[in-house]
Amino acid sequence: MTVVHRRVFYGKVGQADKIVAALKQGDKNFKKFGVKGASRILTDNNCGRTDRVIWEMEAPSVAEGEEQMAKVMSSAEGQKVFGAWFARLSELIHYAEVDNLLVK
C-alpha cells in the first residue's frame, strides 16, 4: 500500500522561497542516490502561520522508504551530501511536523 511521507516545515519569516529551493535540491539529491518515488512541494504563505512549506514523498511502504534512506546514509558520500543539505535547511526553519499517511 502506498504511503505519503509528509513533512510540514514552519520557516522563519521570509524564508519560504529558500526552503522550497532547498527541498528541490533535496529531491535532486535523493534521485542521485537512487531513491525512488514521486514528490511534490506545496506552499501556504497566506493562511495560518506564514512561511509554511509542505514536502510530500511517496513510497510503496514506510519500511521501503526507511530502507532507501538507510542505504543512502550508509555511504560516506550520502552522509556528506545530506548532512550539508540538512544543515542548510535547518537554518531556515523553526520546526517541522511529520506524517506517514496511507493511500487507500
ABEGO torsion letter per residue (X at the ends): XBBBBBBBBBBBBGAAAAAAAAAAAAAAAAAAAGBBEBBBBBBBAABEBBGBBBBBBBBABAAAAAAAAAAAAABAAAAAAAAAAAAAAAAABABBBBBBBBBX
